[in-house]
Amino acid sequence: MVGSDDGLLDVVVPWLEAGLAAGDVTVLSCAEETAELLRSAVGAPDTELLSDPRVALRGARAPDAVVATRRLLDRAAASPSGSLRVLGAPEFGPDPRTWREGQRYESVVNDLLAGSPLDALCFYDQRQLSAEVVASAGQTHPHLLLDGVRVASAGYLPPAQYLPALPLPREPMEDGPPLFAVDGAEELAPLRHQLAAVLATCVPDREQVGGLHLAVSEIAANAFRHGTPPVSARVWASPDRVVCTISDRGAGFADPLAGFQPAHGDDLSRGGMGLWLARKLWDHVDLVPGPGGLTVRLSSPLH
């Protein structure tokens, strides 16, 4: 955590200089003004201190951030050290409903990239982030850097413990009547067509409606293939937001890394892309367990 530019420079500049001296591919994933401040302090051009905001969820959703990091790791394999060094300032957004996605990513990325030749340092700016988000850093990071010394985080929780503990408040629209509702859907194909029709009426951007429908169709397919009937669906919409839920009576699954990368790796022909596509194409994806089964809730602002 940092609370001033001087505090940031004191901690980060020696760490960046060590990476450059070692021959690491060294990347800044932060606001551009912060990147310029660091380049000036280190005295390194952008050809040495690279920039990729996607790694810290800046202009990217979690699955795309993972892909961006893996591509940087491929690039680093040809560097003198063979290692990647990333400074990240995670983007959480101003709305509390968006914080969960950042917190989830910060938790799971440790496991997703475990064993990679990667040294990552995240900084949480106390001038910009809420106290709740700043406090979560100790829970999602196994180590902290205190006065330049790496120490174990006493509050750290592995993803299997941290993710289920995140609060899952209802979307406000869920308390009103849905635009579309079906219970006990008997077949996948008709449900897909119904979802396409209703999304077309409430999502004005044609490109966005295609992506949202693709993802929710895959979530519905998961409910039919892997869940327990009956399968139900709901859609709510306002002038600036859409919410969709797919529910079944199954117990769900406990893999905390589900959906942050394809289930079968790079071989997309094997399937396992439903939750991954949802996280790529909707802004917010919540797995909501309950006594009646599992609900996957998708929500996004409208373009």
C-alpha positions as CSV (number, residue, x, y, z in Angstrom):
1,M,0.0,0.0,0.0
2,V,1.2,3.5,-0.8
3,G,-0.1,6.9,0.2
4,S,2.2,9.3,-1.7
5,D,4.3,9.5,-4.8
6,D,7.4,9.6,-2.7
7,G,6.3,6.4,-0.9
8,L,5.7,4.8,-4.2
9,L,9.1,5.7,-5.6
10,D,10.9,4.6,-2.4
11,V,9.5,1.1,-2.7
12,V,9.2,0.5,-6.5
13,V,12.2,2.2,-8.0
14,P,14.8,-0.2,-6.4
15,W,12.7,-3.2,-7.4
16,L,12.4,-2.0,-11.0
17,E,16.1,-1.2,-11.2
18,A,16.9,-4.7,-9.9
19,G,14.8,-6.3,-12.7
20,L,16.3,-4.2,-15.4
21,A,19.8,-5.0,-14.2
22,A,19.0,-8.7,-14.2
23,G,17.7,-8.6,-17.8
24,D,14.1,-9.3,-16.9
25,V,11.3,-8.2,-19.2
26,T,10.0,-5.4,-17.0
27,V,6.4,-4.2,-17.4
28,L,4.4,-1.4,-15.9
29,S,0.6,-2.1,-15.6
30,C,-0.7,1.1,-14.1
31,A,-2.1,4.5,-15.0
32,E,0.0,6.2,-17.7
33,E,0.8,9.2,-15.4
34,T,2.2,6.7,-12.9
35,A,4.2,5.0,-15.6
36,E,5.7,8.3,-16.7
37,L,6.6,9.1,-13.1
38,L,8.4,5.8,-12.7
39,R,10.2,5.9,-16.0
40,S,11.5,9.4,-15.1
41,A,12.7,8.2,-11.7
42,V,14.4,5.1,-13.1
43,G,15.7,6.9,-16.2
44,A,14.5,4.2,-18.5
45,P,12.6,4.7,-21.8
46,D,9.4,2.9,-22.7
47,T,11.5,0.4,-24.7
48,E,13.0,-0.9,-21.4
49,L,10.1,-0.3,-19.0
50,L,7.3,-1.7,-21.1
51,S,3.6,-0.9,-20.6
52,D,0.6,-3.3,-20.7
53,P,-2.4,-2.0,-18.7
54,R,-4.4,-5.2,-19.4
55,V,-2.4,-7.2,-16.8
56,A,-4.0,-5.1,-14.0
57,L,-7.5,-5.2,-15.4
58,R,-7.2,-1.8,-17.1
59,G,-9.4,-2.0,-20.1
60,A,-9.5,-5.8,-19.9
61,R,-11.5,-8.5,-18.0
62,A,-9.8,-11.2,-16.0
63,P,-9.4,-13.9,-18.7
64,D,-7.8,-11.4,-21.1
65,A,-5.5,-10.2,-18.3
66,V,-4.3,-13.8,-17.8
67,V,-3.7,-14.2,-21.6
68,A,-1.8,-10.9,-21.7
69,T,0.5,-12.1,-18.9
70,R,1.1,-15.4,-20.5
71,R,2.2,-13.7,-23.7
72,L,4.6,-11.5,-21.8
73,L,6.0,-14.7,-20.2
74,D,6.5,-16.1,-23.7
75,R,8.4,-12.9,-24.6
76,A,10.4,-13.1,-21.4
77,A,11.6,-16.6,-22.2
78,A,13.9,-15.1,-24.8
79,S,15.3,-12.4,-22.4
80,P,18.7,-12.6,-20.7
81,S,17.2,-13.7,-17.4
82,G,14.2,-15.7,-18.9
83,S,12.0,-13.9,-16.3
84,L,9.1,-11.5,-16.3
85,R,8.8,-8.6,-13.8
86,V,5.4,-6.8,-13.6
87,L,4.4,-3.8,-11.5
88,G,0.6,-3.7,-11.2
89,A,-1.8,-1.2,-9.9
90,P,-5.1,-3.2,-10.1
91,E,-8.2,-1.4,-11.5
92,F,-11.2,-1.9,-9.2
93,G,-13.5,0.9,-10.4
94,P,-15.6,3.4,-8.5
95,D,-18.7,1.2,-7.9
96,P,-18.6,-1.3,-5.1
97,R,-20.3,-3.9,-7.4
98,T,-17.1,-3.9,-9.5
99,W,-14.7,-4.5,-6.6
100,R,-15.5,-8.2,-6.5
101,E,-14.1,-8.9,-9.9
102,G,-10.8,-7.2,-9.1
103,Q,-10.6,-9.0,-5.7
104,R,-11.3,-12.4,-7.4
105,Y,-8.6,-11.8,-10.0
106,E,-6.1,-10.7,-7.4
107,S,-6.8,-13.9,-5.5
108,V,-6.8,-16.5,-8.3
109,V,-3.9,-15.1,-10.4
110,N,-1.4,-16.3,-7.8
111,D,-2.4,-19.9,-8.4
112,L,-3.0,-19.5,-12.1
113,L,0.6,-18.4,-12.7
114,A,2.2,-20.5,-10.0
115,G,5.6,-21.8,-11.1
116,S,6.0,-19.3,-13.9
117,P,9.3,-17.2,-14.0
118,L,7.4,-14.2,-12.8
119,D,8.1,-11.6,-10.1
120,A,5.0,-9.4,-9.6
121,L,4.6,-6.4,-7.3
122,C,1.1,-4.9,-6.8
123,F,0.7,-1.5,-5.3
124,Y,-2.6,-0.3,-3.8
125,D,-2.9,3.5,-3.8
126,Q,-4.6,4.6,-0.6
127,R,-5.4,7.9,-2.1
128,Q,-7.6,6.4,-4.7
129,L,-8.9,3.1,-3.4
130,S,-11.5,2.4,-0.8
131,A,-10.4,1.2,2.7
132,E,-12.2,-2.1,2.0
133,V,-10.3,-2.7,-1.2
134,V,-7.0,-1.7,0.4
135,A,-7.7,-4.1,3.3
136,S,-8.3,-7.0,0.9
137,A,-4.7,-6.8,-0.4
138,G,-3.4,-8.7,2.6
139,Q,-6.0,-11.4,2.0
140,T,-5.3,-11.9,-1.7
141,H,-1.5,-11.7,-1.6
142,P,0.6,-14.4,0.1
143,H,3.5,-11.9,0.6
144,L,3.8,-8.2,1.3
145,L,6.8,-5.9,0.8
146,L,7.4,-3.9,4.0
147,D,10.3,-1.4,4.0
148,G,11.7,-3.3,1.1
149,V,11.6,-6.7,2.8
150,R,9.4,-9.5,1.6
151,V,7.3,-11.0,4.5
152,A,4.4,-13.4,4.7
153,S,1.0,-11.9,4.8
154,A,-0.7,-12.9,8.1
155,G,-4.1,-12.3,6.7
156,Y,-3.7,-14.2,3.4
157,L,-6.4,-16.7,2.4
158,P,-6.0,-19.1,-0.5
159,P,-8.6,-18.8,-3.2
160,A,-10.6,-21.8,-2.0
161,Q,-11.2,-19.9,1.2
162,Y,-11.2,-16.3,0.1
163,L,-13.6,-16.5,-2.9
164,P,-16.6,-18.2,-1.1
165,A,-16.3,-15.6,1.7
166,L,-16.8,-12.7,-0.7
167,P,-20.3,-11.1,-0.2
168,L,-22.7,-11.6,-3.1
169,P,-25.4,-8.9,-2.7
170,R,-28.3,-9.1,-5.0
171,E,-28.4,-6.8,-8.0
172,P,-31.0,-4.1,-7.3
173,M,-33.0,-5.1,-10.4
174,E,-33.5,-8.6,-9.0
175,D,-36.0,-7.2,-6.6
176,G,-38.3,-6.1,-9.4
177,P,-40.2,-8.1,-12.0
178,P,-38.0,-9.6,-14.7
179,L,-38.3,-8.8,-18.4
180,F,-38.1,-12.5,-19.2
181,A,-38.6,-15.5,-17.0
182,V,-38.8,-19.3,-17.7
183,D,-38.9,-22.1,-15.2
184,G,-38.3,-25.8,-16.0
185,A,-36.9,-25.2,-19.5
186,E,-37.1,-28.6,-21.2
187,E,-34.5,-28.1,-24.0
188,L,-31.5,-26.0,-24.6
189,A,-32.2,-24.8,-28.2
190,P,-35.5,-23.1,-27.5
191,L,-34.1,-21.4,-24.4
192,R,-31.2,-20.1,-26.4
193,H,-33.6,-18.6,-29.0
194,Q,-35.7,-17.0,-26.3
195,L,-32.6,-15.4,-24.6
196,A,-31.4,-14.1,-28.0
197,A,-34.8,-12.5,-28.6
198,V,-35.1,-10.8,-25.2
199,L,-31.5,-9.5,-25.3
200,A,-32.1,-8.1,-28.7
201,T,-34.9,-6.0,-27.3
202,C,-32.9,-4.5,-24.4
203,V,-29.2,-4.3,-25.7
204,P,-28.9,-1.6,-28.4
205,D,-25.3,-2.3,-29.4
206,R,-25.3,-5.2,-31.9
207,E,-21.8,-6.3,-31.2
208,Q,-22.4,-6.3,-27.4
209,V,-25.7,-8.3,-27.7
210,G,-23.9,-11.0,-29.7
211,G,-21.2,-11.4,-27.1
212,L,-23.7,-11.4,-24.2
213,H,-25.9,-14.0,-25.9
214,L,-23.0,-16.3,-26.8
215,A,-21.8,-16.3,-23.2
216,V,-25.3,-16.8,-21.6
217,S,-26.0,-19.6,-24.1
218,E,-22.9,-21.4,-23.0
219,I,-23.9,-21.0,-19.3
220,A,-27.3,-22.4,-20.1
221,A,-25.6,-25.3,-21.9
222,N,-23.6,-26.0,-18.8
223,A,-26.8,-26.1,-16.7
224,F,-28.3,-28.7,-19.1
225,R,-25.1,-30.8,-19.4
226,H,-23.6,-30.7,-16.0
227,G,-26.4,-29.4,-13.7
228,T,-29.6,-31.0,-12.4
229,P,-33.0,-30.0,-13.8
230,P,-35.1,-28.0,-13.8
231,V,-33.2,-25.2,-15.5
232,S,-34.5,-21.7,-15.1
233,A,-33.6,-18.3,-16.6
234,R,-34.3,-14.7,-15.8
235,V,-33.4,-11.4,-17.5
236,W,-33.8,-7.9,-16.0
237,A,-32.9,-4.7,-17.9
238,S,-32.8,-1.0,-17.4
239,P,-31.7,1.8,-19.8
240,D,-28.1,1.3,-18.7
241,R,-27.7,-2.3,-17.5
242,V,-28.7,-5.9,-18.1
243,V,-28.8,-8.8,-15.6
244,C,-29.3,-12.4,-16.5
245,T,-29.5,-15.5,-14.2
246,I,-29.3,-19.2,-15.1
247,S,-30.2,-21.6,-12.3
248,D,-30.4,-25.4,-11.9
249,R,-30.8,-27.7,-8.9
250,G,-27.2,-29.1,-8.9
251,A,-24.7,-28.6,-6.2
252,G,-22.4,-26.6,-8.5
253,F,-18.6,-27.0,-8.3
254,A,-15.8,-26.0,-6.0
255,D,-12.9,-25.1,-8.4
256,P,-11.9,-21.6,-7.4
257,L,-10.0,-21.1,-10.7
258,A,-13.0,-22.0,-12.9
259,G,-13.6,-19.6,-15.8
260,F,-10.4,-17.7,-15.5
261,Q,-8.9,-19.8,-18.2
262,P,-10.3,-22.5,-20.5
263,A,-11.0,-25.7,-18.7
264,H,-8.8,-27.7,-21.1
265,G,-6.1,-25.2,-21.7
266,D,-5.3,-24.1,-25.2
267,D,-7.3,-26.9,-26.8
268,L,-10.6,-25.1,-27.2
269,S,-12.0,-28.0,-29.3
270,R,-12.5,-30.0,-26.1
271,G,-15.0,-27.5,-24.8
272,G,-15.0,-26.3,-21.2
273,M,-15.4,-22.6,-22.2
274,G,-18.8,-21.7,-20.8
275,L,-17.7,-19.9,-17.6
276,W,-14.5,-18.6,-19.3
277,L,-16.6,-17.0,-22.1
278,A,-18.9,-15.5,-19.5
279,R,-16.0,-13.9,-17.7
280,K,-14.7,-12.6,-21.0
281,L,-17.9,-11.2,-22.3
282,W,-19.9,-10.0,-19.2
283,D,-18.5,-7.5,-16.7
284,H,-19.6,-9.3,-13.6
285,V,-20.0,-13.1,-13.1
286,D,-21.3,-14.4,-9.7
287,L,-21.7,-18.1,-8.8
288,V,-24.5,-17.9,-6.2
289,P,-25.1,-21.2,-4.3
290,G,-28.3,-21.7,-2.4
291,P,-30.5,-24.3,-0.8
292,G,-32.3,-24.8,-4.2
293,G,-29.1,-25.3,-6.3
294,L,-26.7,-23.0,-8.2
295,T,-27.4,-19.7,-9.9
296,V,-24.9,-18.1,-12.3
297,R,-25.6,-14.4,-12.3
298,L,-24.3,-12.3,-15.2
299,S,-24.5,-8.5,-15.3
300,S,-23.0,-5.7,-17.5
301,P,-23.5,-2.0,-18.2
302,L,-24.9,-1.3,-21.7
303,H,-22.7,0.3,-24.3
